[in-house]
């Protein structure tokens, strides 16, 4: 009987204890044994990491839970600076999403030494405990990523889309997993994105500092910045080239001049002109044919919504030798210019101009005419005149001796004593006659 009574007394005492605990904690007395705490495995970590130790529990929300991290060795490890290699702290059970809740404890391993560590998680109001183990190894030196980006256009204008591209960034031992941009618009860095490109438009002119932050798969981050100069919109700048810039042309053979557009500033309209007359409004205008001589003006006017720009260049057209070229007077009248005669090169034979040899036939004709006139018969005579030596001697005897005698052989003689009244007697055979004879001929 005494043993039965003793057993009943023990049961009663336990019931009393359970009721008292339930009264203190506010929870059903017989639910205490159903609470649990399970530590999520941490694995192997490295000195310098920042981790979160988590545990799953069905403790009521708002319950306090104590986390303790200590070395698994009998004697606590110490760092070289005397800092203890461990940590502890209390967290509160959050509201349940289901039947359980997850609690977490932030842990910085910067002061930890390599070794094994025990994690203990204990409820403050309940006799519920969970535990786990993890190890800490020497720190791994990770290279930080190298952020880099380009933008286009290099000199953007207000309200002109600008493309920023960070695909040239490189990671350390991992890969880049996110990009964030600071566009200097007062909003700070954008949300992380896995795309390396972003499109942005600046609403005002000025200098903007653009930032880029990259994060790699090892959670290493780095930033870089570039300045972007944004200008006000301006009209396009007209420019073009000519080839050739001068040459020869006629009505039959024109001078073809090729043109090439070199305008900048994003033009949207083109107007090509020659001597003030618009000849094309096409961007692909390639050239013009010139037939009139002189200096011609080729012009190009380009434009966009911000204004226009004009450029002019000259083309000089020459007249080819021996061709008939039409030119224009200031009032627009077309006249014909006679061809320019270019004398040929002077021909010479042994330093004698070739033209002189053309006079030989003329000289021969003059000699023949002279001989003909000399030998033709006088009136009343038959046949050509002939020289009569006897008649010439007879006439010479009838006259007085001449002061000077020129015989047929060309000899010249004078009368002794010196002439007073010189008289020339010529032999007719030599073609020279006496003066008296000349007078007689003149009288006939």
ROTI-339968 format. One record per residue (C-alpha): y negated, z negated, x negated; residue in one letter. Coordinates in steps of 0.2 Angstrom, whole numbers, padded with zeros to 4 digits, always signed. Example, Ala and Ser with C-alpha at 12.3 -4.5 7.8 and 13.67 -1.06 7.14 Angstrom:
2
+0022-0039-0062a/+0005-0036-0068s/
END
This chain:
444
+0000+0000+0000x/-0012-0004-0014x/-0009+0013-0022x/-0013+0022-0006x/-0028+0012-0003x/-0034+0016-0021x/-0031+0035-0018x/-0041+0034-0002x/-0055+0025-0011x/-0056+0039-0024x/-0057+0053-0012x/-0070+0044-0003x/-0080+0041-0018x/-0079+0060-0022x/-0085+0064-0005x/-0100+0053-0007x/-0105+0061-0024x/-0104+0078-0016x/-0114+0073-0002x/-0127+0065-0013x/-0128+0081-0024x/-0130+0092-0009x/-0144+0081-0003x/-0153+0082-0019x/-0151+0101-0022x/-0153+0106-0004x/-0137+0117-0005x/-0121+0115+0004x/-0110+0103-0005x/-0095+0113-0005x/-0103+0129-0011x/-0107+0122-0029x/-0090+0129-0036x/-0095+0147-0030x/-0110+0149-0042x/-0108+0159-0058x/-0118+0166-0072x/-0112+0181-0082x/-0120+0186-0098x/-0121+0205-0101x/-0114+0210-0118x/-0128+0213-0131x/-0118+0221-0144x/-0125+0224-0162x/-0143+0223-0166x/-0154+0225-0181x/-0168+0214-0188x/-0185+0218-0181x/-0179+0225-0164x/-0186+0218-0148x/-0172+0216-0135x/-0169+0209-0118x/-0154+0198-0115x/-0149+0199-0097x/-0137+0189-0086x/-0130+0191-0068x/-0129+0176-0056x/-0128+0172-0038x/-0139+0157-0040x/-0152+0155-0026x/-0169+0164-0029x/-0182+0153-0038x/-0169+0143-0047x/-0173+0139-0065x/-0161+0146-0079x/-0162+0141-0097x/-0158+0154-0111x/-0153+0148-0128x/-0149+0159-0143x/-0142+0150-0158x/-0132+0155-0173x/-0114+0154-0172x/-0112+0146-0189x/-0111+0127-0190x/-0128+0126-0199x/-0143+0135-0191x/-0149+0149-0202x/-0166+0149-0209x/-0177+0163-0214x/-0186+0164-0231x/-0202+0158-0223x/-0193+0143-0215x/-0193+0150-0198x/-0177+0146-0187x/-0166+0161-0183x/-0165+0157-0164x/-0175+0156-0148x/-0174+0148-0131x/-0184+0149-0115x/-0183+0147-0096x/-0184+0160-0083x/-0183+0160-0064x/-0170+0169-0053x/-0179+0183-0044x/-0176+0188-0026x/-0159+0195-0023x/-0156+0214-0020x/-0139+0210-0014x/-0127+0196-0017x/-0132+0194-0035x/-0148+0194-0046x/-0152+0199-0063x/-0161+0187-0075x/-0168+0193-0092x/-0175+0185-0108x/-0186+0194-0120x/-0180+0191-0138x/-0189+0197-0154x/-0177+0198-0169x/-0190+0200-0182x/-0187+0182-0189x/-0168+0183-0187x/-0156+0183-0202x/-0140+0194-0202x/-0126+0185-0193x/-0117+0181-0177x/-0127+0173-0163x/-0121+0164-0147x/-0131+0166-0131x/-0130+0151-0118x/-0137+0153-0100x/-0137+0137-0090x/-0144+0133-0073x/-0156+0119-0073x/-0151+0111-0056x/-0132+0116-0056x/-0118+0114-0067x/-0116+0132-0070x/-0116+0140-0087x/-0113+0157-0094x/-0111+0162-0113x/-0110+0177-0124x/-0110+0183-0142x/-0120+0196-0152x/-0122+0201-0170x/-0138+0205-0180x/-0138+0216-0195x/-0150+0221-0208x/-0165+0231-0202x/-0164+0250-0202x/-0180+0258-0208x/-0184+0272-0196x/-0196+0286-0199x/-0209+0288-0187x/-0211+0305-0178x/-0225+0316-0184x/-0236+0322-0169x/-0245+0338-0170x/-0252+0351-0157x/-0262+0367-0156x/-0274+0373-0142x/-0280+0390-0137x/-0293+0397-0136x/-0300+0389-0151x/-0318+0390-0145x/-0315+0388-0126x/-0329+0389-0113x/-0334+0378-0099x/-0322+0380-0084x/-0310+0391-0095x/-0292+0385-0095x/-0286+0378-0112x/-0268+0377-0116x/-0262+0362-0127x/-0245+0364-0136x/-0236+0350-0145x/-0220+0359-0148x/-0224+0358-0167x/-0221+0339-0167x/-0206+0333-0177x/-0196+0317-0175x/-0189+0305-0188x/-0170+0302-0186x/-0169+0306-0168x/-0178+0318-0156x/-0194+0317-0147x/-0191+0312-0129x/-0209+0311-0121x/-0227+0317-0124x/-0243+0308-0118x/-0261+0316-0119x/-0278+0308-0119x/-0290+0322-0113x/-0306+0312-0117x/-0310+0311-0098x/-0311+0292-0097x/-0293+0291-0090x/-0284+0286-0106x/-0267+0293-0109x/-0257+0302-0096x/-0240+0297-0090x/-0226+0302-0101x/-0219+0319-0099x/-0204+0328-0107x/-0214+0345-0108x/-0224+0348-0124x/-0237+0359-0115x/-0252+0354-0104x/-0266+0365-0096x/-0284+0358-0095x/-0301+0364-0090x/-0317+0356-0097x/-0331+0355-0084x/-0345+0352-0097x/-0350+0359-0114x/-0348+0347-0129x/-0336+0340-0142x/-0321+0332-0135x/-0308+0321-0145x/-0290+0325-0138x/-0276+0313-0142x/-0257+0315-0142x/-0244+0302-0142x/-0225+0306-0145x/-0210+0295-0143x/-0193+0299-0151x/-0176+0293-0146x/-0177+0278-0158x/-0192+0272-0148x/-0203+0276-0162x/-0221+0281-0158x/-0235+0290-0166x/-0252+0297-0162x/-0264+0311-0168x/-0281+0317-0163x/-0291+0333-0164x/-0308+0338-0159x/-0312+0353-0147x/-0329+0361-0146x/-0332+0368-0129x/-0347+0380-0127x/-0357+0388-0113x/-0352+0405-0106x/-0361+0420-0114x/-0362+0439-0111x/-0350+0450-0120x/-0354+0458-0137x/-0353+0477-0137x/-0347+0485-0152x/-0337+0502-0156x/-0333+0514-0171x/-0336+0532-0172x/-0325+0545-0182x/-0332+0556-0189x/-0351+0551-0189x/-0356+0569-0194x/-0350+0586-0195x/-0352+0605-0191x/-0351+0612-0173x/-0355+0627-0163x/-0353+0633-0145x/-0336+0640-0150x/-0330+0626-0161x/-0336+0609-0155x/-0336+0593-0166x/-0324+0581-0159x/-0329+0563-0162x/-0317+0549-0158x/-0323+0532-0152x/-0314+0515-0153x/-0320+0500-0143x/-0322+0484-0153x/-0331+0473-0140x/-0328+0454-0139x/-0332+0441-0126x/-0320+0446-0113x/-0329+0461-0105x/-0324+0467-0088x/-0335+0483-0087x/-0338+0497-0099x/-0351+0511-0098x/-0351+0525-0112x/-0366+0536-0114x/-0372+0551-0124x/-0390+0554-0127x/-0394+0542-0112x/-0382+0551-0100x/-0366+0541-0094x/-0351+0551-0098x/-0337+0538-0094x/-0335+0520-0087x/-0317+0518-0093x/-0311+0505-0106x/-0299+0518-0113x/-0313+0531-0116x/-0307+0540-0133x/-0320+0552-0138x/-0333+0566-0135x/-0335+0584-0140x/-0352+0590-0147x/-0358+0608-0148x/-0377+0606-0150x/-0385+0602-0167x/-0395+0587-0171x/-0394+0569-0170x/-0385+0562-0154x/-0385+0544-0148x/-0368+0537-0142x/-0370+0520-0132x/-0359+0507-0125x/-0364+0494-0112x/-0351+0480-0108x/-0353+0466-0096x/-0345+0452-0087x/-0351+0439-0074x/-0362+0431-0088x/-0372+0446-0092x/-0371+0462-0102x/-0371+0468-0120x/-0376+0485-0128x/-0373+0494-0144x/-0378+0512-0150x/-0373+0523-0165x/-0379+0540-0170x/-0369+0556-0173x/-0377+0570-0183x/-0371+0588-0179x/-0375+0602-0192x/-0376+0621-0189x/-0363+0631-0199x/-0369+0646-0209x/-0369+0663-0201x/-0367+0656-0183x/-0378+0657-0168x/-0382+0639-0162x/-0392+0634-0147x/-0404+0620-0148x/-0415+0611-0135x/-0434+0609-0135x/-0442+0593-0130x/-0445+0600-0112x/-0426+0605-0110x/-0428+0624-0113x/-0413+0632-0122x/-0418+0644-0136x/-0408+0654-0148x/-0410+0651-0167x/-0407+0667-0177x/-0393+0664-0190x/-0397+0659-0207x/-0394+0673-0220x/-0387+0667-0236x/-0389+0680-0250x/-0374+0684-0260x/-0372+0680-0278x/-0380+0692-0290x/-0368+0705-0297x/-0371+0710-0315x/-0362+0722-0327x/-0366+0719-0345x/-0382+0709-0339x/-0388+0724-0329x/-0389+0721-0311x/-0376+0731-0301x/-0390+0737-0289x/-0397+0748-0304x/-0381+0758-0304x/-0385+0763-0287x/-0401+0773-0293x/-0390+0785-0304x/-0387+0798-0289x/-0406+0797-0285x/-0410+0801-0303x/-0398+0815-0304x/-0405+0823-0288x/-0423+0822-0296x/-0418+0831-0312x/-0409+0845-0302x/-0424+0847-0291x/-0436+0848-0306x/-0425+0861-0314x/-0424+0871-0298x/-0443+0871-0296x/-0446+0876-0314x/-0434+0891-0314x/-0437+0898-0296x/-0446+0916-0297x/-0464+0918-0293x/-0471+0929-0278x/-0466+0947-0281x/-0453+0944-0294x/-0435+0946-0292x/-0423+0933-0299x/-0428+0918-0309x/-0442+0919-0323x/-0436+0923-0340x/-0444+0920-0357x/-0451+0936-0365x/-0454+0934-0384x/-0462+0950-0387x/-0475+0948-0373x/-0479+0931-0380x/-0482+0938-0397x/-0493+0952-0391x/-0504+0940-0381x/-0506+0928-0395x/-0512+0942-0407x/-0525+0947-0394x/-0533+0930-0395x/-0541+0921-0409x/-0531+0910-0419x/-0529+0893-0412x/-0535+0878-0421x/-0518+0870-0418x/-0502+0880-0416x/-0486+0873-0408x/-0472+0885-0409x/-0456+0885-0400x/-0447+0874-0413x/-0459+0860-0410x/-0469+0862-0426x/-0488+0859-0427x/-0500+0868-0438x/-0519+0868-0440x/-0531+0882-0446x/-0539+0880-0463x/-0556+0874-0464x/-0554+0861-0450x/-0556+0865-0431x/-0573+0865-0423x/-0568+0869-0405x/-0550+0863-0404x/-0539+0874-0394x/-0521+0871-0391x/-0509+0886-0390x/-0492+0882-0384x/-0476+0892-0384x/-0471+0895-0366x/-0453+0893-0370x/-0456+0875-0374x/-0463+0873-0356x/-0482+0870-0362x/-0495+0884-0359x/-0512+0888-0365x/-0526+0880-0356x/-0532+0898-0351x/-0516+0901-0343x/-0516+0885-0333x/-0533+0890-0326x/-0526+0907-0321x/-0512+0899-0312x/-0523+0887-0303x/-0533+0902-0296x/-0518+0911-0290x/
END
